[in-house]
Amino acid sequence: MDKRISTLIFIYVVYLIIALSMLFFKPAQLALTTLFFSITGIGIFLMFFFLWLLQRKN
């Protein structure tokens, strides 16, 4: 099998496992949602912090 096809199948299987665990298990839903939004919030904070630092140096 082509490497790209096996990579796509792997991504699909990981997505399917995450989706099914969020569908059937409430603790998994809470944990994955919290993880996703906390990583997004920290990323946005760090982006604006580094932009602030870059503007401050100039």
NUTOR-849320 format. One record per atom (N, C-alpha, C): x, y, z; atom name; residue in one letter; residue number from 1. Coordinates in Angstrom, 3 decimals, padded with zeros to 6 digits, always signed. Example, Ala and Ser with C-alpha at 12.3 -4.5 7.8 and 13.67 -1.06 7.14 Angstrom:
// NUTOR-849320
+----------+----------+----------+----+---+-----+
|       xx |       yy |       zz |  a | r |   k |
+----------+----------+----------+----+---+-----+
| +013.190 | -005.690 | +007.800 |  N | A |   1 |
| +012.300 | -004.500 | +007.800 | CA | A |   1 |
| +013.200 | -003.300 | +007.800 |  C | A |   1 |
| +012.850 | -002.250 | +007.080 |  N | S |   2 |
| +013.670 | -001.060 | +007.140 | CA | S |   2 |
| +012.900 | +000.030 | +007.870 |  C | S |   2 |
+----------+----------+----------+----+---+-----+
END
This chain:
// NUTOR-849320
+----------+----------+----------+----+---+-----+
|       xx |       yy |       zz |  a | r |   k |
+----------+----------+----------+----+---+-----+
| +000.831 | -001.180 | +000.000 |  N | M |   1 |
| +000.000 | +000.000 | +000.000 | CA | M |   1 |
| +000.883 | +001.253 | +000.000 |  C | M |   1 |
| +000.392 | +002.277 | -000.628 |  N | D |   2 |
| +001.108 | +003.538 | -000.681 | CA | D |   2 |
| +001.192 | +004.152 | +000.714 |  C | D |   2 |
| +002.291 | +004.852 | +000.992 |  N | K |   3 |
| +002.483 | +005.444 | +002.321 | CA | K |   3 |
| +001.409 | +006.490 | +002.623 |  C | K |   3 |
| +000.999 | +007.251 | +001.606 |  N | R |   4 |
| -000.028 | +008.278 | +001.831 | CA | R |   4 |
| -001.367 | +007.655 | +002.198 |  C | R |   4 |
| -001.707 | +006.551 | +001.564 |  N | I |   5 |
| -002.976 | +005.884 | +001.863 | CA | I |   5 |
| -002.954 | +005.321 | +003.276 |  C | I |   5 |
| -001.842 | +004.711 | +003.672 |  N | S |   6 |
| -001.774 | +004.160 | +005.028 | CA | S |   6 |
| -001.799 | +005.272 | +006.073 |  C | S |   6 |
| -001.215 | +006.430 | +005.757 |  N | T |   7 |
| -001.279 | +007.569 | +006.675 | CA | T |   7 |
| -002.710 | +008.064 | +006.816 |  C | T |   7 |
| -003.436 | +008.158 | +005.701 |  N | L |   8 |
| -004.833 | +008.590 | +005.759 | CA | L |   8 |
| -005.695 | +007.598 | +006.528 |  C | L |   8 |
| -005.452 | +006.312 | +006.346 |  N | I |   9 |
| -006.201 | +005.302 | +007.092 | CA | I |   9 |
| -005.902 | +005.418 | +008.582 |  C | I |   9 |
| -004.641 | +005.651 | +008.939 |  N | F |  10 |
| -004.273 | +005.815 | +010.348 | CA | F |  10 |
| -004.963 | +007.030 | +010.956 |  C | F |  10 |
| -004.974 | +008.165 | +010.245 |  N | I |  11 |
| -005.634 | +009.373 | +010.744 | CA | I |  11 |
| -007.133 | +009.120 | +010.914 |  C | I |  11 |
| -007.732 | +008.414 | +009.956 |  N | Y |  12 |
| -009.162 | +008.113 | +010.052 | CA | Y |  12 |
| -009.465 | +007.220 | +011.253 |  C | Y |  12 |
| -008.636 | +006.222 | +011.487 |  N | V |  13 |
| -008.864 | +005.321 | +012.617 | CA | V |  13 |
| -008.725 | +006.072 | +013.940 |  C | V |  13 |
| -007.720 | +006.944 | +014.051 |  N | V |  14 |
| -007.556 | +007.737 | +015.273 | CA | V |  14 |
| -008.766 | +008.643 | +015.472 |  C | V |  14 |
| -009.220 | +009.298 | +014.394 |  N | Y |  15 |
| -010.401 | +010.153 | +014.479 | CA | Y |  15 |
| -011.631 | +009.352 | +014.890 |  C | Y |  15 |
| -011.790 | +008.151 | +014.325 |  N | L |  16 |
| -012.933 | +007.307 | +014.643 | CA | L |  16 |
| -012.921 | +006.888 | +016.107 |  C | L |  16 |
| -011.758 | +006.535 | +016.633 |  N | I |  17 |
| -011.654 | +006.147 | +018.039 | CA | I |  17 |
| -012.004 | +007.323 | +018.947 |  C | I |  17 |
| -011.491 | +008.506 | +018.613 |  N | I |  18 |
| -011.788 | +009.696 | +019.421 | CA | I |  18 |
| -013.276 | +010.018 | +019.353 |  C | I |  18 |
| -013.854 | +009.970 | +018.154 |  N | A |  19 |
| -015.274 | +010.299 | +017.999 | CA | A |  19 |
| -016.162 | +009.303 | +018.744 |  C | A |  19 |
| -015.855 | +008.018 | +018.644 |  N | L |  20 |
| -016.673 | +007.024 | +019.326 | CA | L |  20 |
| -016.527 | +007.106 | +020.842 |  C | L |  20 |
| -015.316 | +007.402 | +021.312 |  N | S |  21 |
| -015.146 | +007.528 | +022.761 | CA | S |  21 |
| -015.883 | +008.759 | +023.285 |  C | S |  21 |
| -015.904 | +009.838 | +022.505 |  N | M |  22 |
| -016.645 | +011.027 | +022.932 | CA | M |  22 |
| -018.152 | +010.803 | +022.839 |  C | M |  22 |
| -018.569 | +009.929 | +021.953 |  N | L |  23 |
| -020.001 | +009.655 | +021.808 | CA | L |  23 |
| -020.528 | +008.775 | +022.934 |  C | L |  23 |
| -019.772 | +007.759 | +023.319 |  N | F |  24 |
| -020.282 | +006.764 | +024.255 | CA | F |  24 |
| -019.841 | +006.960 | +025.701 |  C | F |  24 |
| -018.793 | +007.731 | +025.949 |  N | F |  25 |
| -018.278 | +007.865 | +027.314 | CA | F |  25 |
| -018.224 | +009.335 | +027.712 |  C | F |  25 |
| -019.031 | +009.702 | +028.689 |  N | K |  26 |
| -019.097 | +011.097 | +029.138 | CA | K |  26 |
| -017.768 | +011.588 | +029.720 |  C | K |  26 |
| -017.039 | +010.819 | +030.524 |  N | P |  27 |
| -015.749 | +011.319 | +031.022 | CA | P |  27 |
| -014.737 | +011.593 | +029.904 |  C | P |  27 |
| -014.759 | +010.767 | +028.867 |  N | A |  28 |
| -013.861 | +011.011 | +027.732 | CA | A |  28 |
| -014.260 | +012.296 | +027.010 |  C | A |  28 |
| -015.554 | +012.534 | +026.904 |  N | Q |  29 |
| -016.036 | +013.756 | +026.258 | CA | Q |  29 |
| -015.574 | +014.985 | +027.040 |  C | Q |  29 |
| -015.721 | +014.943 | +028.345 |  N | L |  30 |
| -015.306 | +016.078 | +029.162 | CA | L |  30 |
| -013.796 | +016.285 | +029.105 |  C | L |  30 |
| -013.042 | +015.197 | +029.184 |  N | A |  31 |
| -011.582 | +015.310 | +029.193 | CA | A |  31 |
| -011.059 | +015.830 | +027.856 |  C | A |  31 |
| -011.556 | +015.279 | +026.755 |  N | L |  32 |
| -011.055 | +015.707 | +025.444 | CA | L |  32 |
| -011.483 | +017.130 | +025.112 |  C | L |  32 |
| -012.697 | +017.516 | +025.499 |  N | T |  33 |
| -013.142 | +018.895 | +025.258 | CA | T |  33 |
| -012.314 | +019.873 | +026.079 |  C | T |  33 |
| -012.069 | +019.551 | +027.335 |  N | T |  34 |
| -011.246 | +020.408 | +028.187 | CA | T |  34 |
| -009.830 | +020.519 | +027.636 |  C | T |  34 |
| -009.276 | +019.395 | +027.220 |  N | L |  35 |
| -007.922 | +019.395 | +026.660 | CA | L |  35 |
| -007.852 | +020.252 | +025.412 |  C | L |  35 |
| -008.826 | +020.104 | +024.507 |  N | F |  36 |
| -008.818 | +020.865 | +023.259 | CA | F |  36 |
| -008.919 | +022.362 | +023.516 |  C | F |  36 |
| -009.862 | +022.765 | +024.364 |  N | F |  37 |
| -010.056 | +024.188 | +024.584 | CA | F |  37 |
| -008.948 | +024.790 | +025.438 |  C | F |  37 |
| -008.358 | +024.020 | +026.336 |  N | S |  38 |
| -007.254 | +024.573 | +027.126 | CA | S |  38 |
| -006.021 | +024.754 | +026.257 |  C | S |  38 |
| -005.744 | +023.821 | +025.362 |  N | I |  39 |
| -004.600 | +023.970 | +024.460 | CA | I |  39 |
| -004.826 | +025.146 | +023.521 |  C | I |  39 |
| -006.050 | +025.317 | +023.035 |  N | T |  40 |
| -006.355 | +026.438 | +022.159 | CA | T |  40 |
| -006.188 | +027.763 | +022.903 |  C | T |  40 |
| -006.687 | +027.830 | +024.131 |  N | G |  41 |
| -006.566 | +029.060 | +024.919 | CA | G |  41 |
| -005.125 | +029.399 | +025.233 |  C | G |  41 |
| -004.336 | +028.411 | +025.609 |  N | I |  42 |
| -002.919 | +028.652 | +025.898 | CA | I |  42 |
| -002.186 | +029.089 | +024.633 |  C | I |  42 |
| -002.529 | +028.488 | +023.498 |  N | G |  43 |
| -001.900 | +028.869 | +022.230 | CA | G |  43 |
| -002.213 | +030.307 | +021.840 |  C | G |  43 |
| -003.460 | +030.724 | +022.006 |  N | I |  44 |
| -003.835 | +032.107 | +021.690 | CA | I |  44 |
| -003.131 | +033.069 | +022.633 |  C | I |  44 |
| -003.080 | +032.734 | +023.926 |  N | F |  45 |
| -002.385 | +033.580 | +024.880 | CA | F |  45 |
| -000.908 | +033.723 | +024.520 |  C | F |  45 |
| -000.248 | +032.622 | +024.209 |  N | L |  46 |
| +001.176 | +032.686 | +023.856 | CA | L |  46 |
| +001.408 | +033.467 | +022.571 |  C | L |  46 |
| +000.504 | +033.351 | +021.604 |  N | M |  47 |
| +000.648 | +034.099 | +020.363 | CA | M |  47 |
| +000.608 | +035.606 | +020.632 |  C | M |  47 |
| -000.390 | +036.055 | +021.405 |  N | F |  48 |
| -000.480 | +037.478 | +021.693 | CA | F |  48 |
| +000.656 | +037.948 | +022.597 |  C | F |  48 |
| +001.119 | +037.093 | +023.499 |  N | F |  49 |
| +002.235 | +037.450 | +024.371 | CA | F |  49 |
| +003.514 | +037.653 | +023.563 |  C | F |  49 |
| +003.782 | +036.743 | +022.624 |  N | F |  50 |
| +004.983 | +036.892 | +021.800 | CA | F |  50 |
| +004.878 | +038.078 | +020.853 |  C | F |  50 |
| +003.675 | +038.362 | +020.353 |  N | L |  51 |
| +003.499 | +039.576 | +019.537 | CA | L |  51 |
| +003.749 | +040.821 | +020.372 |  C | L |  51 |
| +003.298 | +040.809 | +021.613 |  N | W |  52 |
| +003.537 | +041.938 | +022.512 | CA | W |  52 |
| +005.024 | +042.117 | +022.777 |  C | W |  52 |
| +005.733 | +040.994 | +022.980 |  N | L |  53 |
| +007.171 | +041.075 | +023.214 | CA | L |  53 |
| +007.921 | +041.608 | +021.999 |  C | L |  53 |
| +007.511 | +041.189 | +020.806 |  N | L |  54 |
| +008.163 | +041.652 | +019.589 | CA | L |  54 |
| +007.927 | +043.141 | +019.361 |  C | L |  54 |
| +006.745 | +043.615 | +019.649 |  N | Q |  55 |
| +006.459 | +045.043 | +019.500 | CA | Q |  55 |
| +007.206 | +045.860 | +020.557 |  C | Q |  55 |
| +007.376 | +045.297 | +021.700 |  N | R |  56 |
| +008.055 | +046.006 | +022.784 | CA | R |  56 |
| +009.551 | +046.191 | +022.502 |  C | R |  56 |
| +010.172 | +045.235 | +021.795 |  N | K |  57 |
| +011.592 | +045.324 | +021.477 | CA | K |  57 |
| +011.869 | +046.436 | +020.465 |  C | K |  57 |
| +010.913 | +046.666 | +019.557 |  N | N |  58 |
| +011.137 | +047.683 | +018.518 | CA | N |  58 |
| +010.947 | +049.030 | +019.044 |  C | N |  58 |
+----------+----------+----------+----+---+-----+
END
